[in-house]
Amino acid sequence: MKWSLLLIGLMSANAWAHGPTPQKTDESIQVNAAADAVWKRISAPCALAQWHPQVTACEAVNDKQQKITLKNGKHLLQEIDEVSAADMTVAYRLSGDIDLEALPVSSLNGKIKVVADGSNAKVVWTARYYRAFTGNEPPAGQDDESAKSAVDSFVKDGLQGLKDGRQNAAANSSGWRNKICAHLRPLFKRMGTSVCA
């Protein structure tokens, strides 16, 4: 009898302890721009740095890999699996050792798709991933909830950046310089300086 109870207890404990389960993020947003124009913004090499508010820089490692720098200074290595102009789809995955402070996942596959919606566009972003800790009983910050919260935030912020027509400062610095110089050029000319010449 004692052995039966012990066996049942062990089976119950094992039922509650389990490894990571697949997580998913499925988000979409309407963008007030033609699908072709939105596709150009998404499909360009290292395009993420142009419009994603959490991304400050992107460097092409080779024709498939991109090193993404986040606002917190951490990096992600993104590998492009497919860029389909016909389907207006970019498929990617995170590769290498993923920094938990960048994104608390152990693996991630994602897809961004542009769909024409009349004169506007709908952007659909999906991601499938596993939490950072792949064993049982994950520590705080490496569990399913932390992974989903971080990926949801990254995807939603990116979609909102596209909708808002965001231009990140690094990508748009020359544009701002031209605007400022257009206003101040007469003053600099009177001062005899070569600034904005």
N, C-alpha and C positions, 0 to 999 in steps of 0.2 A: 504493500500500500504506500509506504514512504517513497519507494522508488518511483511509483506511478506519479505521485504528487510532484516529486522533483523533476521528472521528465516533462510534465505538463507546464511547470514553472519555467523551465528552460525554453520550451517551445514558444511560450507566450513572450518571453523576453526577446527571442530572435525575431518574432513577428513584428515587434515594435522597432527593432534596430534594422535599418536598411541603408543602402548606399544612396547616391544621388539619383534623382528622377529627372527625366528630360523636362526642361522648362521652355516656354515659348512666349514670344512677344509678337503681337499682330496689331499694327497701327496703320492708320491712313489719314490723309488730310487733303482738302481741296485747295488748289493753288490757282489764283487768278492770273494765269498766264497760259499761253498755248503749250500743248504737250511737247512739241518739238523744242521749244525754248527751255522748258524745264529739263528735258532730257539732256540738252547740251550742258546744263549746269551740273547735272549728276554724273554724266559719263566721262567728263574730262579727267585726265590723270591727276590724282591728288585733289580732286574737286572738293572733297570734304572740308578742307581747310578754308575754302572760299565762303561757305555758308553755314557750317555747324558751329553754334555758339560755345560748345565745349572743346573745340579743336582750335589750337593756336598755330599749328604748322604741320606740314606734311612733306616728306622727302621720299622721292622715288628711289628705292634700293636697286631695283631692276625693273624689267618690263611687267612683272607680276606683283612684286612686293612693294608696299608703301609703309614707311615709318611715320606714325601719327603721334604728334605731341599734344597732350591735353593741357587744359588750364592749370592743373595742379603740378605740371612739369613731368608727369609720368608718360610713358610711351606704350603704344600698341603697334604690333607688326601685323599689318593686314595683307592678306594674299588674295588677289583678284582671280577668281575661278572662271568667270565669264562676263563679257560685255556684249550684249546682243542688241544691236541697233534695231533689228526687225521687231523684237519684242519690247524694246525700250526697258531692258532689265540689266542690272549689275548684280552678280552673285559673288560673294566674298566669304572669307573665313579668317579667323584670327590664328596666327601661327607662332611658333617659337614658345618661349616661356612667358606666360601672360603675367604681368605685374598685377598683384591683387589690389594695389592702390589705384591702378588704372581702371580695372574692371574685375570684380571678384568672380570670375568664371574660370573653368578649367579648359573649356573649348566652346567655340561659337561659330555657327554658320549663319549667314544672313543674305537677304535679297532685297533690293530696292527696285521697284517697278513703277513706271509712269504709264498711266492710262488716259487716253483722250476722253474728255467729258464736255462735249460741245466745243466751245471756244476756250475752255479752261482745261485743267489737268487734275487728275487724282493721283497722288503718290502713295503707294502701298509699301510699307517696310515691315518685313518679317524677320524674325531671328529665332534660332533653335540653339539651346546651350545647356551646359551643366554647371552646377555651382563649383566654386573653387576647391572645396574639400571633397575628395572623392571617396573617402571612407565613411564609416558610421559616425554618428554623433559629432557633427561639424562644430568647430568653435564659432563664436560670435563673429559676424562679418563674412563668414565663408559658407553660409547656409543657403538653402533655396531662396528664402525670402530676400536676402541681401543681393543675390545674383539677379533676381527678377526686378527688384527695385532699381538697381543700377542700370540694367539694360533697358528697362522701360523708360527711365529718365533720359538716357542717351538717345534713344530712338525718337521719343516725343520732342525733345529739344531740337533734334536735327530736322524733323518735319516742320516744326514751327519756324525754324530758320529759313527753310525753303519758302514757306508761305509768306513770310515777312519780306522776302527778297533780300535777306541779310547779306551784307558784304563785310567780312571780317577785316579788322583794321590793317593787318599785315598785307592782305590782298588788295586793299583799297587805298593804301597810303599815297600812291602817286595821284590818285583822283582827288584826294583832299588837298594835296599840295597845289595842284593846278587851280582848284577853286580859290584857295587862299591867295595864291600869287595873282590871280586875275583881279582881285580887289586891291591888293597892296602894291602891285607893280608900279603904278604912277608915283606913289610915295617913295618907293625905293629908287626910282629913276631920279627924282628931285634931290634925293640924298646922295646920289652919285655912287650907290652901291651896286654890286653885281648880283645880289640876291634876286632870285627869280628871273634872271636875265634870259 
